[in-house]
Amino acid sequence: MAERRRADGERTRERVLEAALPLFAEHGYAGTSIRRIAQAADVNVATLAYHFTDKEGLYSEVVQRLHSDLAASWPTDLEGSAPREMVDRLVQTAWEFCLEHRVHIRLLMRHVLDRGAHPEVVVERWAGRLIDKADVVIGLFRPEWSAMQRRWLVLSVQHLLVRYVLEDATQLASMLGVAVEEVEGAVPRLVADLLARELGLEVAGG
């Protein structure tokens, strides 16, 4: 019986998180009420408060989910890969992550626009660790670069992928000169080529 209650509780938590994400992304923190989230998740406000205490607690959980998923998706079998293959794998993994978490990314961009900075919980718990991991990879190719140079490149690639995943596919296809159905394959190739050039690696097809 206790196990069943725990399982029911976990399902309820997930349902609330899934309902809250698009609402926060569309309306922002201030524009999304606890009552509205409860209605969307088909639970009462008391149940929501039991699992997340308050709106700030729920919002924090929603935001953190993106970065915990990102940490879990980081490739762990890069050792021994050829330099260009490693770059391609990292960019492709990051791009697929962005595609799968479009709404989460829109939420973070909304937060930055509304508050002028990323959520503190992201900066404190996740962002630095992930940048450190990427910094180590860039250091394999350019050990002579300063930490600032390596991190600038990491952040530049990150911002490119985030910007492209939020772009309207038709407009992006027009700007890239490709068919709409080719956009999702073209973007990681172009970004990987850009990263390879910056690192002094051979560029595909050139």
PLY file of the C-alpha trace (Angstrom):
ply
format ascii 1.0
element vertex 206
property float x
property float y
property float z
element edge 205
property int vertex1
property int vertex2
end_header
0.00 0.00 0.00
2.81 2.41 0.93
4.62 1.66 -2.33
1.47 2.30 -4.30
1.01 5.67 -2.56
4.59 6.62 -3.37
4.09 5.62 -7.01
0.87 7.65 -7.17
2.69 10.59 -5.60
5.49 10.42 -8.18
2.98 10.30 -11.02
1.22 13.34 -9.58
4.53 15.23 -9.29
5.36 14.46 -12.91
1.91 15.51 -14.07
2.25 18.84 -12.28
5.75 19.44 -13.70
4.57 18.63 -17.22
1.59 20.99 -16.84
3.65 23.80 -15.33
6.43 23.88 -17.93
4.46 25.21 -20.96
2.52 27.63 -18.75
5.68 29.15 -17.27
7.28 29.24 -20.74
4.32 31.05 -22.31
3.23 33.37 -19.51
6.36 33.74 -17.37
6.63 33.28 -13.61
4.51 36.29 -12.68
1.82 35.50 -15.24
1.30 31.89 -14.16
-0.80 31.20 -11.08
-0.73 28.12 -8.87
-4.44 27.70 -9.47
-3.95 27.66 -13.23
-1.22 25.03 -12.95
-3.37 22.91 -10.65
-6.24 23.06 -13.14
-3.97 22.07 -16.02
-2.57 19.14 -14.01
-6.06 18.13 -12.80
-5.10 18.33 -9.12
-6.24 20.61 -6.32
-4.08 23.43 -4.97
-3.50 21.61 -1.68
-2.03 18.61 -3.52
0.27 20.86 -5.51
1.41 22.62 -2.33
2.07 19.25 -0.67
4.52 18.27 -3.41
6.19 21.63 -4.11
5.41 23.90 -1.11
4.80 27.00 -3.24
5.10 28.44 -6.74
8.78 29.29 -6.29
9.52 25.68 -5.33
7.65 24.36 -8.34
9.33 26.83 -10.68
12.74 25.85 -9.35
11.99 22.16 -9.99
10.87 22.89 -13.55
14.00 24.90 -14.30
16.35 22.35 -12.74
14.90 19.52 -14.81
16.50 20.96 -17.94
19.98 21.00 -16.48
19.77 17.60 -14.80
18.68 16.15 -18.16
21.58 17.92 -19.86
24.09 16.55 -17.36
22.72 13.04 -17.95
22.98 13.38 -21.75
26.67 14.39 -21.77
28.64 11.82 -23.86
30.83 9.58 -21.70
32.61 7.61 -24.45
34.57 10.37 -26.19
38.00 9.06 -25.18
39.91 7.82 -28.20
37.70 9.64 -30.71
39.33 11.55 -33.56
39.26 15.34 -32.96
36.71 16.12 -35.68
34.54 13.19 -34.65
34.56 14.44 -31.08
33.45 17.92 -32.17
30.67 16.47 -34.33
29.44 14.25 -31.49
29.36 17.07 -28.96
27.53 19.48 -31.27
25.06 16.81 -32.42
24.33 15.79 -28.82
23.79 19.41 -27.80
21.53 20.07 -30.79
19.39 16.97 -30.18
19.07 18.04 -26.55
17.90 21.50 -27.62
15.33 19.98 -29.98
13.97 17.71 -27.25
13.83 20.53 -24.67
12.56 23.43 -26.78
9.91 24.46 -24.26
12.39 24.34 -21.38
14.80 26.54 -23.33
12.02 28.98 -24.14
11.29 29.14 -20.41
14.91 30.01 -19.59
15.01 32.67 -22.30
11.77 34.10 -20.94
13.32 34.18 -17.46
16.36 36.07 -18.78
14.14 38.59 -20.58
11.90 39.07 -17.53
14.61 39.20 -14.87
17.80 40.02 -16.73
19.68 36.88 -15.63
19.44 33.11 -15.45
17.73 31.57 -12.39
20.10 31.49 -9.41
19.54 27.77 -8.89
20.83 27.12 -12.42
23.93 29.24 -11.97
24.72 27.74 -8.57
24.06 24.06 -9.27
24.41 23.37 -12.99
25.74 26.01 -15.36
29.26 26.16 -13.93
29.67 22.38 -13.90
28.57 21.99 -17.49
30.78 24.83 -18.69
33.67 23.18 -16.82
33.09 19.93 -18.73
33.01 21.69 -22.08
36.05 23.75 -21.06
38.04 20.54 -20.54
37.15 19.33 -24.05
38.17 22.63 -25.67
41.39 22.47 -23.68
42.29 19.19 -25.40
42.47 21.04 -28.70
43.75 24.41 -27.51
45.69 23.96 -24.25
47.46 27.27 -24.85
44.21 29.23 -24.67
43.27 31.04 -21.51
40.21 29.93 -19.53
38.37 33.00 -20.78
39.06 32.14 -24.43
37.88 28.55 -23.98
34.72 29.57 -22.15
33.94 32.28 -24.69
33.90 29.60 -27.40
31.75 27.26 -25.29
29.22 29.99 -24.58
29.19 31.16 -28.20
28.32 27.67 -29.46
25.70 27.29 -26.74
24.03 30.56 -27.66
24.04 29.70 -31.36
22.26 26.39 -30.79
19.73 27.93 -28.41
18.99 30.75 -30.85
18.57 28.40 -33.80
16.29 25.97 -31.97
13.92 28.82 -31.10
13.91 30.20 -34.65
10.93 29.58 -36.91
11.92 26.62 -39.11
10.61 28.18 -42.32
12.48 31.44 -41.77
15.64 29.60 -40.76
15.42 27.42 -43.88
15.10 30.55 -46.02
18.14 32.16 -44.37
20.23 28.99 -44.72
19.09 28.32 -48.28
17.85 24.80 -47.55
14.48 23.03 -47.50
12.54 23.14 -44.23
12.98 19.40 -43.71
16.76 19.82 -43.99
17.09 22.42 -41.23
17.50 20.01 -38.33
20.42 18.31 -40.08
21.99 21.46 -41.48
22.27 23.39 -38.22
24.56 20.97 -36.31
26.77 20.53 -39.39
27.23 24.28 -39.78
27.86 24.85 -36.07
30.31 21.93 -35.93
32.19 23.41 -38.92
32.33 26.78 -37.18
33.65 25.19 -33.99
36.19 23.14 -35.94
37.49 26.28 -37.65
37.91 28.05 -34.34
39.82 25.06 -32.99
42.03 24.80 -36.09
40.61 21.44 -37.16
39.79 20.21 -40.63
36.36 21.37 -41.77
34.08 18.84 -43.45
34.09 19.29 -47.21
36.79 21.94 -47.13
0 1
1 2
2 3
3 4
4 5
5 6
6 7
7 8
8 9
9 10
10 11
11 12
12 13
13 14
14 15
15 16
16 17
17 18
18 19
19 20
20 21
21 22
22 23
23 24
24 25
25 26
26 27
27 28
28 29
29 30
30 31
31 32
32 33
33 34
34 35
35 36
36 37
37 38
38 39
39 40
40 41
41 42
42 43
43 44
44 45
45 46
46 47
47 48
48 49
49 50
50 51
51 52
52 53
53 54
54 55
55 56
56 57
57 58
58 59
59 60
60 61
61 62
62 63
63 64
64 65
65 66
66 67
67 68
68 69
69 70
70 71
71 72
72 73
73 74
74 75
75 76
76 77
77 78
78 79
79 80
80 81
81 82
82 83
83 84
84 85
85 86
86 87
87 88
88 89
89 90
90 91
91 92
92 93
93 94
94 95
95 96
96 97
97 98
98 99
99 100
100 101
101 102
102 103
103 104
104 105
105 106
106 107
107 108
108 109
109 110
110 111
111 112
112 113
113 114
114 115
115 116
116 117
117 118
118 119
119 120
120 121
121 122
122 123
123 124
124 125
125 126
126 127
127 128
128 129
129 130
130 131
131 132
132 133
133 134
134 135
135 136
136 137
137 138
138 139
139 140
140 141
141 142
142 143
143 144
144 145
145 146
146 147
147 148
148 149
149 150
150 151
151 152
152 153
153 154
154 155
155 156
156 157
157 158
158 159
159 160
160 161
161 162
162 163
163 164
164 165
165 166
166 167
167 168
168 169
169 170
170 171
171 172
172 173
173 174
174 175
175 176
176 177
177 178
178 179
179 180
180 181
181 182
182 183
183 184
184 185
185 186
186 187
187 188
188 189
189 190
190 191
191 192
192 193
193 194
194 195
195 196
196 197
197 198
198 199
199 200
200 201
201 202
202 203
203 204
204 205
